[in-house]
Structure formats: structure tokens, C-alpha cells
Amino acid sequence: MDWQPLWLTFKLAIITSCILFVLALPLAYWLAYTKFKGKGIMEAIIGMPLVLPPSVLGFYLLLAFSPSHWFGAWIEKMFGLRLVFSFTGLVIGSVIYSLPFMVYPLRAGLQSLPVSLREASFTLGKGRWETFYKILLPNCKSAILTSFVLTFAHTIGEFGVVLMIGGNIPGVTKVASVAIYNEVEALNYEVANQYALILFAITFFILLLVYSVNNRFLRVR
């Protein structure tokens, strides 16, 4: 069995989760505490990957990232990056595809906090963002852990999006889910089972850890 697809999968999941954590924090705060026209449209756009077939999203990302499209051509001209069939393209596609798995648990965690926490912080002269980082986030440890782990696990299991954008280039875009598909097509069920069993065991352990930690948080409260 080639271990490179597994290494590439975990590398993609770690990078995607870290990027999304930074991007999702202010977005989750904004959605949790801001009222504005079109909020429902914004939430629908963020949540589309939850219900949209991965092949559909992957297809449109493939078109957008292609050098023949204005966006892909602009990225290549400005930054020298070709997003199709590249690891960078996989990262950007994974960030878009896994966005709701990071944003929604964070937003739910913020909305579950007592309003008195924010009001007390504002009364003491703390600003909006200082209140967010120093008061609200430390009280959302369970939501932060859940969102990060769900994003990580979801990225590990990606198939349609990464296959459409990245194809099947060994060492570059051939992640574990694509490797499993290749082995099944070649009737190498034993190797496919090895890949699948490793992913199954790791994701089960991650989710078990999250639920155990969250239950501990609830008992402490």
C-alpha cells in the first residue's frame, strides 16, 4: 500500500481546518449577533455544501479555476498559480466545501451563551472584538473543538470535489478517497480495504474523542 495518499489527505485536512478556523471566527460572530437584510441569503450560500452534490460544486469550481475562465486566468496571471490539478486548488475547494462545518457549530456556540456576558463586558468598557476574543471564545471551547474536528473529518472524507478539481496525480492531488476509488476500479479490494479501514478507524477515534471531551465539558458546567 502506498502511504502517500494518506499523508496528502491529512495534510489537506490540517491546512483546510486551520484556514477555516481563522476565516470562520469573525463570520460566525457576525452571523450570531448581527441583524441585516439578506442574512437568510448569506446563510443559504454558506450552507449550500451541506445539501449540494459534491460533483456539482466540484464541476463549477473546476470551471472557475480553469485558465480558460477569467477567474482562473486572473489568478494565474497575478499570482502564478494554476488552481486546477494542483494541491493549492484542492485547499481552496476544500475550504469552500467545508465552510458550513466550521461556521455553524461556532455560531451555535456563541448564540448559546448568556446575553449577560456581552452586556457585562460592554459595561466595563470592553470593545466588540475584545469581548469576542477574551470573553466569548473562552466560553465556547466545546463549539470550537466540535467545529474544528468536524471540519477535519469532513475534509478527510471528501471525494467528488477533490476528484473534479485535482484529478488523480500521485503525490499532488491523489488523496486517500481517490486512491480507494482507483483500487476498487482495478479490483484491488485488499488494498482498497486497507485505505478504507485506516480512514474508518481514524475518523471514529476523532469523533469518539470529541464526544468524550464535550461530555466532560457538560459535566463540569
PAZAPA-4460 file (N, C-alpha, C; in steps of 0.05 Angstrom, whole numbers, plus 32768, in hexadecimal, padded with zeros to 4 digits):
% residues 221
    n_x    n_y    n_z   ca_x   ca_y   ca_z    c_x    c_y    c_z   seq   type   mol
   8011   7FE8   8000   8000   8000   8000   8011   8019   8000     1      M     A
   800A   802C   7FEF   8018   8046   7FEE   800D   8058   8004     2      D     A
   801F   8062   8015   8017   8073   802B   8014   8090   8023     3      W     A
   801D   8098   800C   801D   80B4   8004   8001   80C0   8002     4      Q     A
   7FEC   80B1   7FF8   7FD1   80BC   7FF8   7FC7   80C3   8014     5      P     A
   7FCE   80B2   8027   7FC5   80B7   8043   7FD3   80D0   804E     6      L     A
   7FED   80D3   8049   7FFB   80EA   8052   7FF0   8103   8046     7      W     A
   7FEA   8102   802C   7FDF   8119   801D   7FC3   8120   8028     8      L     A
   7FB3   810C   802F   7F99   8110   803A   7F9A   811F   8054     9      T     A
   7FAB   8116   8066   7FAD   8123   8081   7FB9   813F   807E    10      F     A
   7FCC   8142   806C   7FD7   815D   8067   7FC2   8170   805D    11      K     A
   7FB1   8167   804B   7F9B   8177   8041   7F87   817E   8057    12      L     A
   7F80   816A   8068   7F6D   816F   807D   7F77   8182   8092    13      A     A
   7F91   8181   8099   7F9C   8193   80AD   7F9D   81AF   80A2    14      I     A
   7FA6   81B3   808A   7FA8   81CE   807E   7F8C   81DA   807B    15      I     A
   7F7A   81CA   8071   7F5E   81D4   806D   7F52   81DC   8088    16      T     A
   7F55   81CC   809C   7F49   81D2   80B6   7F55   81EB   80C2    17      S     A
   7F6F   81EF   80C0   7F7C   8206   80CB   7F73   8220   80BD    18      C     A
   7F71   821F   80A2   7F68   8236   8093   7F4B   823D   809A    19      I     A
   7F3B   8228   809B   7F1E   822D   80A0   7F1A   8237   80BD    20      L     A
   7F2A   822E   80CF   7F26   8238   80EB   7F2B   8256   80EC    21      F     A
   7F3F   8260   80DE   7F45   827C   80DE   7F2F   828C   80D0    22      V     A
   7F25   8281   80B9   7F10   828F   80AA   7EF5   828D   80B7    23      L     A
   7EEF   8277   80C5   7ED4   8272   80CF   7ECF   8281   80E9    24      A     A
   7EE4   8287   80F8   7EDF   8295   8112   7ED0   82B0   810F    25      L     A
   7EDA   82C2   80FF   7ECB   82DB   80FC   7EB1   82D7   80ED    26      P     A
   7EB0   82C4   80DA   7E97   82BF   80CC   7E82   82B4   80DE    27      L     A
   7E89   82A2   80F0   7E76   8297   8103   7E6C   82AC   8116    28      A     A
   7E7E   82BD   8120   7E76   82D3   8132   7E63   82E6   8124    29      Y     A
   7E68   82EC   810B   7E57   82FE   80FB   7E3C   82F3   80F8    30      W     A
   7E3A   82D9   80F1   7E20   82CC   80ED   7E11   82C9   8108    31      L     A
   7E1F   82C5   811D   7E12   82C1   8137   7E06   82DA   8143    32      A     A
   7E13   82F1   813F   7E0B   8309   814D   7E03   8320   813B    33      Y     A
   7E03   831D   8121   7DFC   8333   8110   7DE2   832D   8101    34      T     A
   7DD1   8341   8100   7DB8   8340   80F1   7DBA   8352   80D8    35      K     A
   7DB5   8347   80C1   7DB7   8357   80A9   7DA5   834A   8093    36      F     A
   7D9E   835A   8080   7D8E   8350   806A   7D9F   833D   8059    37      K     A
   7D93   8327   8051   7DA2   8314   8041   7DB2   8300   8051    38      G     A
   7DAE   8300   806C   7DBC   82ED   807D   7DB5   82D0   8075    39      K     A
   7D9B   82CC   806F   7D93   82B1   8067   7DA1   82A8   804D    40      G     A
   7DA5   82BB   803A   7DB3   82B4   8021   7DD0   82AC   8028    41      I     A
   7DDD   82BC   8039   7DF9   82B6   8041   7DFB   829A   804E    42      M     A
   7DE8   8294   8060   7DE9   827A   806E   7DE4   8263   805A    43      E     A
   7DD2   8268   8046   7DCD   8254   8032   7DE5   824E   8021    44      A     A
   7DF4   8263   801A   7E0C   8260   800A   7E21   8250   8019    45      I     A
   7E25   8257   8033   7E38   8249   8043   7E31   822B   8046    46      I     A
   7E17   8226   8049   7E0D   820B   804E   7E0A   81FA   8035    47      G     A
   7E0D   8205   801D   7E09   81F5   8005   7E19   81DB   8004    48      M     A
   7E33   81DB   800C   7E42   81C2   800B   7E36   81AB   801C    49      P     A
   7E24   81B2   802F   7E18   819D   803F   7E04   818C   802F    50      L     A
   7DF8   8198   801B   7DE3   818A   800C   7DE9   8187   7FEE    51      V     A
   7DFD   8196   7FE4   7E04   8195   7FC8   7E15   817D   7FC2    52      L     A
   7E0F   816E   7FAD   7E20   8157   7FA6   7E3D   8160   7FA1    53      P     A
   7E51   8152   7FAD   7E6C   815B   7FAA   7E75   815E   7F8D    54      P     A
   7E6B   814D   7F7B   7E72   814E   7F5F   7E69   8168   7F52    55      S     A
   7E52   8173   7F5B   7E48   818C   7F51   7E5B   81A3   7F59    56      V     A
   7E61   81A4   7F73   7E73   81B9   7F7C   7E8E   81B6   7F6F    57      L     A
   7E98   819D   7F6D   7EB2   8198   7F61   7EB3   81A1   7F44    58      G     A
   7E9D   819C   7F36   7E9B   81A4   7F1A   7E9E   81C2   7F16    59      F     A
   7E8F   81D1   7F26   7E8F   81EE   7F23   7EAA   81FA   7F2D    60      Y     A
   7EB6   81ED   7F40   7ED1   81F6   7F49   7EE5   81F0   7F33    61      L     A
   7EE2   81D9   7F26   7EF4   81D2   7F10   7EF2   81E7   7EFA    62      L     A
   7EDA   81EF   7EF3   7ED7   8204   7EDF   7EE3   821E   7EE7    63      L     A
   7EDF   8226   7F01   7EE9   823F   7F0A   7F07   823F   7F0C    64      A     A
   7F13   8229   7F14   7F30   8227   7F17   7F3F   8223   7EFD    65      F     A
   7F31   821C   7EE8   7F3E   8216   7ECF   7F4B   822F   7EC3    66      S     A
   7F63   822D   7EB7   7F70   8244   7EAB   7F60   8251   7E94    67      P     A
   7F4C   8242   7E89   7F3B   824D   7E74   7F26   825F   7E7F    68      S     A
   7F21   825F   7E9A   7F0E   8270   7EA7   7F1C   8289   7EB1    69      H     A
   7F0D   829F   7EB3   7F1A   82B8   7EBA   7F26   82B7   7ED6    70      W     A
   7F19   82A9   7EE9   7F23   82A7   7F04   7F3D   8297   7F05    71      F     A
   7F3C   827F   7EF9   7F54   826F   7EF9   7F6B   827C   7EEA    72      G     A
   7F65   828A   7ED4   7F7A   8299   7EC5   7F85   82B0   7ED5    73      A     A
   7F74   82BD   7EE5   7F7D   82D4   7EF5   7F8F   82CA   7F0C    74      W     A
   7F88   82B4   7F19   7F98   82A9   7F2E   7FB4   82A0   7F23    75      I     A
   7FB4   8294   7F0C   7FCD   828B   7F00   7FDF   82A3   7EF8    76      E     A
   7FD2   82B8   7EEE   7FE1   82CF   7EE5   7FEC   82DF   7EFD    77      K     A
   7FDB   82E3   7F12   7FE3   82F3   7F28   7FF6   82E5   7F3C    78      M     A
   7FF1   82CB   7F41   8000   82BD   7F55   8010   82A6   7F4B    79      F     A
   800E   82A0   7F31   801D   828A   7F26   8013   826F   7F2F    80      G     A
   7FF9   826D   7F37   7FEE   8254   7F41   7FDA   8248   7F2E    81      L     A
   7FDD   822F   7F28   7FC8   8221   7F18   7FB9   820F   7F2C    82      R     A
   7F9F   8216   7F2F   7F90   8209   7F44   7F86   81ED   7F3C    83      L     A
   7F81   81E8   7F23   7F77   81CE   7F1B   7F8F   81BA   7F1C    84      V     A
   7F89   81A2   7F25   7F9C   818C   7F27   7FB5   8195   7F37    85      F     A
   7FB0   81A2   7F4D   7FC6   81AA   7F5F   7FBD   81A8   7F7C    86      S     A
   7FD0   81A6   7F8E   7FC9   81A3   7FAA   7FBD   81BD   7FB5    87      F     A
   7FC6   81D4   7FAA   7FBA   81EE   7FB2   7F9D   81EF   7FAB    88      T     A
   7F96   81E5   7F93   7F7A   81E4   7F8C   7F69   81D2   7F9E    89      G     A
   7F75   81BB   7FA7   7F67   81AA   7FBA   7F62   81B8   7FD4    90      L     A
   7F75   81C8   7FDD   7F71   81D7   7FF6   7F5B   81EB   7FF4    91      V     A
   7F5A   81FA   7FDE   7F45   820E   7FDB   7F2A   8201   7FD8    92      I     A
   7F29   81EB   7FC8   7F10   81DD   7FC6   7F06   81D1   7FE0    93      G     A
   7F19   81C6   7FF0   7F12   81BB   800A   7F08   81D0   801D    94      S     A
   7F14   81E8   801C   7F0C   81FE   802D   7EEF   8205   8027    95      V     A
   7EE8   8207   800E   7ECD   820E   8006   7EB9   81F7   800E    96      I     A
   7EC1   81DE   8009   7EB0   81C8   800D   7EAB   81C3   802B    97      Y     A
   7EBF   81C8   803C   7EBC   81C2   8058   7EB5   81DB   8069    98      S     A
   7EB0   81F1   805C   7EAA   820A   806B   7E93   8207   807F    99      L     A
   7E7C   81FC   8078   7E66   81FA   808C   7E6C   81E9   80A4   100      P     A
   7E7E   81D5   80A1   7E85   81C4   80B7   7E95   81D2   80CC   101      F     A
   7EA2   81E9   80C4   7EB0   81F9   80D8   7E9F   8210   80E2   102      M     A
   7E90   821C   80D1   7E81   8234   80D8   7E69   822E   80EA   103      V     A
   7E59   821A   80E3   7E40   8216   80F1   7E44   820D   810F   104      Y     A
   7E56   81FA   8115   7E5A   81F4   8131   7E64   820B   8141   105      P     A
   7E76   821C   8135   7E80   8234   8143   7E69   8247   8148   106      L     A
   7E58   824C   8134   7E41   825E   8138   7E2E   8253   814D   107      R     A
   7E29   8239   814D   7E17   822E   8161   7E23   8231   817D   108      A     A
   7E3D   822D   817F   7E4A   8230   8199   7E48   824D   81A4   109      G     A
   7E4C   8260   8192   7E4A   827D   819A   7E2D   8284   81A2   110      L     A
   7E1A   827A   8193   7DFE   8281   8198   7DF4   8274   81B2   111      Q     A
   7E01   825E   81BB   7DF9   8251   81D4   7E03   825F   81ED   112      S     A
   7E15   8272   81EA   7E20   8280   8201   7E0C   8294   820C   113      L     A
   7E0B   8298   8226   7DF9   82AC   8232   7DFF   82C8   8227   114      P     A
   7DEA   82D7   8222   7DED   82F2   8219   7DFB   8303   822D   115      V     A
   7DF9   82FC   8247   7E05   830C   825C   7E24   830D   825A   116      S     A
   7E30   82F8   824D   7E4D   82F9   824A   7E56   8310   8238   117      L     A
   7E49   8314   8222   7E4F   832A   8210   7E49   8345   821D   118      R     A
   7E31   8346   822A   7E29   835F   8236   7E3C   8368   824D   119      E     A
   7E44   8355   825D   7E57   835B   8272   7E72   8365   8267   120      A     A
   7E7B   8358   8252   7E94   8361   8246   7E92   837D   823A   121      S     A
   7E7C   8383   822D   7E78   839E   8222   7E76   83B2   8238   122      F     A
   7E69   83AB   824E   7E66   83BD   8265   7E81   83C4   8271   123      T     A
   7E94   83B1   8270   7EAF   83B6   827A   7EC1   83C4   8266   124      L     A
   7EB6   83CC   8250   7EC5   83DC   823C   7ED4   83CC   8228   125      G     A
   7ECF   83B2   8226   7EDC   83A2   8212   7ECF   83A5   81F7   126      K     A
   7EDF   83A5   81E2   7ED5   83A8   81C7   7EC9   838E   81BD   127      G     A
   7EBD   838F   81A5   7EAF   8378   8199   7EC2   8361   8195   128      R     A
   7ED9   8366   8188   7EEB   8350   8181   7EFB   8347   819A   129      W     A
   7F01   8359   81AD   7F0E   8350   81C5   7EFC   833E   81D5   130      E     A
   7EE2   8345   81D5   7ECE   8334   81E2   7ECD   8318   81D5   131      T     A
   7ECF   8318   81BB   7ECD   82FF   81AC   7EE4   82ED   81B3   132      F     A
   7EFD   82F7   81B1   7F15   82E6   81B5   7F1B   82E0   81D2   133      Y     A
   7F14   82F2   81E4   7F1C   82EE   8200   7F06   82E3   8212   134      K     A
   7EED   82E7   820A   7ED6   82DF   821A   7EC7   82C8   820E   135      I     A
   7EBF   82CC   81F5   7EAD   82B8   81E8   7EBB   829F   81E0   136      L     A
   7ED2   82A1   81D2   7EDF   8289   81C9   7EE8   8276   81DF   137      L     A
   7EF3   8280   81F5   7EFB   826E   820B   7EE3   825E   8216   138      P     A
   7ECB   8268   8211   7EB3   825A   821B   7EA6   8249   8205   139      N     A
   7EB4   8246   81EE   7EAA   8236   81D8   7EBD   821F   81D1   140      C     A
   7ECB   8215   81E5   7EDF   8201   81DF   7ED3   81E8   81D2   141      K     A
   7EBB   81E0   81DB   7EAF   81C8   81D0   7EA8   81CD   81B2   142      S     A
   7E9D   81E4   81AC   7E96   81EB   8190   7EAE   81ED   817E   143      A     A
   7EC4   81F8   8189   7EDC   81FB   817A   7EE8   81DF   8173   144      I     A
   7EE8   81CD   8187   7EF3   81B2   8183   7EE1   81A3   816F   145      L     A
   7EC7   81A6   8172   7EB5   8198   8160   7EB8   81A1   8143   146      T     A
   7EB9   81BB   813F   7EBB   81C6   8124   7ED5   81BE   8117   147      S     A
   7EEB   81C0   8126   7F05   81B9   811B   7F07   819B   8113   148      F     A
   7EFD   818A   8124   7EFF   816D   811F   7EEC   8165   8109   149      V     A
   7ED4   8170   8108   7EC1   816A   80F3   7ECC   8173   80D8   150      L     A
   7ED9   818A   80D7   7EE5   8193   80BE   7EFC   8181   80B6   151      T     A
   7F0C   8179   80C8   7F23   8167   80C3   7F18   814C   80B8   152      F     A
   7F04   8141   80C6   7EFA   8127   80BD   7EEC   8129   80A2   153      A     A
   7EDD   813E   809E   7ECF   8142   8085   7EE2   8144   806E   154      H     A
   7EF8   8153   8072   7F0D   8156   805D   7F1A   813B   8056   155      T     A
   7F1E   812B   806B   7F2A   8110   8066   7F18   8100   8053   156      I     A
   7EFE   8103   8056   7EEB   80F3   8047   7EE3   80FE   802C   157      G     A
   7EEF   8115   8024   7EE7   8121   800A   7EEF   810E   7FF3   158      E     A
   7EDD   810E   7FDF   7EE3   80FE   7FC7   7EDC   810E   7FAD   159      F     A
   7EC2   8114   7FAB   7EB9   8121   7F92   7EC7   813B   7F8B   160      G     A
   7ECA   814C   7F9F   7ED6   8166   7F9A   7EF4   8163   7F93   161      V     A
   7F02   8154   7FA3   7F1F   8151   7F9E   7F25   8143   7F84   162      V     A
   7F13   8130   7F7D   7F17   8121   7F63   7F13   8134   7F4C   163      L     A
   7EFE   8145   7F4D   7EF8   8157   7F37   7F0E   816C   7F34   164      M     A
   7F17   8177   7F4A   7F2B   818D   7F48   7F47   8182   7F44   165      I     A
   7F4E   816D   7F53   7F6A   8164   7F53   7F70   814D   7F41   166      G     A
   7F5C   813D   7F3A   7F62   8125   7F2A   7F70   8110   7F3B   167      G     A
   7F83   8103   7F2F   7F90   80EC   7F3C   7FAE   80EC   7F36   168      N     A
   7FBC   8101   7F41   7FD8   8104   7F3D   7FE7   80FA   7F55   169      I     A
   7FF6   80E4   7F54   8004   80DA   7F6C   8017   80EE   7F78   170      P     A
   8015   80F1   7F92   8026   8104   7FA0   801E   8120   7F9F   171      G     A
   8009   8127   7F90   8000   8142   7F8D   7FE2   8145   7F94   172      V     A
   7FD1   8135   7F88   7FB4   8137   7F8D   7FA7   811C   7F93   173      T     A
   7FB6   8107   7F93   7FAB   80EC   7F98   7FA8   80E8   7FB6   174      K     A
   7F91   80EF   7FC1   7F8C   80EB   7FDD   7F81   80CF   7FE2   175      V     A
   7F7C   80C8   7FFB   7F74   80AD   8002   7F5A   80A4   7FF5   176      A     A
   7F46   80B6   7FF5   7F2C   80AF   7FE9   7F2F   80A8   7FCC   177      S     A
   7F3F   80B7   7FBD   7F44   80B2   7FA1   7F53   8098   7F9E   178      V     A
   7F67   8093   7FB0   7F76   807A   7FAF   7F63   8062   7FB2   179      A     A
   7F50   8064   7FC5   7F3D   804E   7FC9   7F2D   8049   7FAF   180      I     A
   7F24   805E   7FA3   7F15   805C   7F8A   7F25   804E   7F74   181      Y     A
   7F3E   8056   7F72   7F50   804A   7F5E   7F54   802C   7F63   182      N     A
   7F58   8025   7F7C   7F5D   8009   7F82   7F44   7FF8   7F7E   183      E     A
   7F2D   8003   7F83   7F14   7FF4   7F7E   7F10   7FF0   7F60   184      V     A
   7F15   8005   7F51   7F13   8003   7F34   7F26   7FED   7F29   185      E     A
   7F3E   7FEB   7F35   7F51   7FD7   7F2C   7F4D   7FBC   7F39   186      A     A
   7F37   7FBA   7F49   7F30   7FA1   7F56   7F44   7F99   7F6C   187      L     A
   7F54   7FAC   7F75   7F66   7FA7   7F8B   7F58   7FAC   7FA6   188      N     A
   7F46   7F9B   7FAD   7F35   7F9F   7FC4   7F45   7F9E   7FDE   189      Y     A
   7F5A   7F8F   7FDE   7F6A   7F8C   7FF7   7F77   7FA7   7FFE   190      E     A
   7F83   7FB4   7FEA   7F90   7FCE   7FEE   7F7B   7FE3   7FF4   191      V     A
   7F65   7FE2   7FE6   7F4F   7FF5   7FEB   7F45   7FF3   8008   192      A     A
   7F43   7FDA   8011   7F3A   7FD5   802D   7F4E   7FE0   8041   193      N     A
   7F68   7FDF   803B   7F7C   7FE9   804D   7F79   8008   8050   194      Q     A
   7F76   8015   8039   7F72   8032   803A   7F58   8039   804A   195      Y     A
   7F43   802B   8043   7F29   8031   804F   7F29   802B   806D   196      A     A
   7F36   8016   8075   7F37   800E   8091   7F47   8023   80A1   197      L     A
   7F5C   802D   8096   7F6C   8042   80A4   7F5B   805B   80A8   198      I     A
   7F4E   8064   8093   7F3D   807C   8094   7F26   8078   80A8   199      L     A
   7F1A   8060   80A7   7F04   805A   80B9   7F0D   805B   80D6   200      F     A
   7F24   804F   80DC   7F2E   804E   80F7   7F35   806A   8101   201      A     A
   7F42   807A   80F0   7F4B   8095   80F9   7F33   80A7   80FD   202      I     A
   7F20   80A7   80EB   7F08   80B9   80EE   7EF7   80B0   8106   203      T     A
   7EF5   8096   810B   7EE6   808C   8123   7EF4   8095   813C   204      F     A
   7F0E   8093   813D   7F1D   809C   8155   7F1A   80BA   8159   205      F     A
   7F1B   80C9   8144   7F19   80E6   8147   7EFD   80EE   8152   206      I     A
   7EE8   80E2   8146   7ECD   80E8   8150   7EC9   80DF   816C   207      L     A
   7ED3   80C7   8173   7ED1   80BD   818E   7EDF   80D0   81A2   208      L     A
   7EF6   80DB   819A   7F04   80EE   81AB   7EF4   8107   81AF   209      L     A
   7EE8   8111   819A   7ED8   812A   819B   7EC1   8127   81AE   210      V     A
   7EB2   8111   81AA   7E9A   810D   81BB   7EA2   8109   81D8   211      Y     A
   7EB8   80FB   81DD   7EC1   80F7   81F9   7EC9   8112   8206   212      S     A
   7ED7   8122   81F7   7EDF   813C   8202   7EC7   814E   8206   213      V     A
   7EB5   814F   81F3   7E9D   815F   81F6   7E8C   8157   820E   214      N     A
   7E89   813D   8212   7E7A   8133   8229   7E88   813B   8243   215      N     A
   7EA2   813C   8243   7EB1   8145   825B   7EAC   8163   8260   216      R     A
   7EAB   8173   824A   7EA5   818F   824D   7E89   8193   825A   217      F     A
   7E76   8182   8251   7E5B   8185   825B   7E59   817D   8278   218      L     A
   7E69   8169   8280   7E69   8161   829D   7E75   8177   82AE   219      R     A
   7E8A   8184   82A4   7E97   819A   82B3   7E83   81B1   82B7   220      V     A
   7E74   81B7   82A2   7E60   81CD   82A5   7E4A   81C6   82B9   221      R     A
***
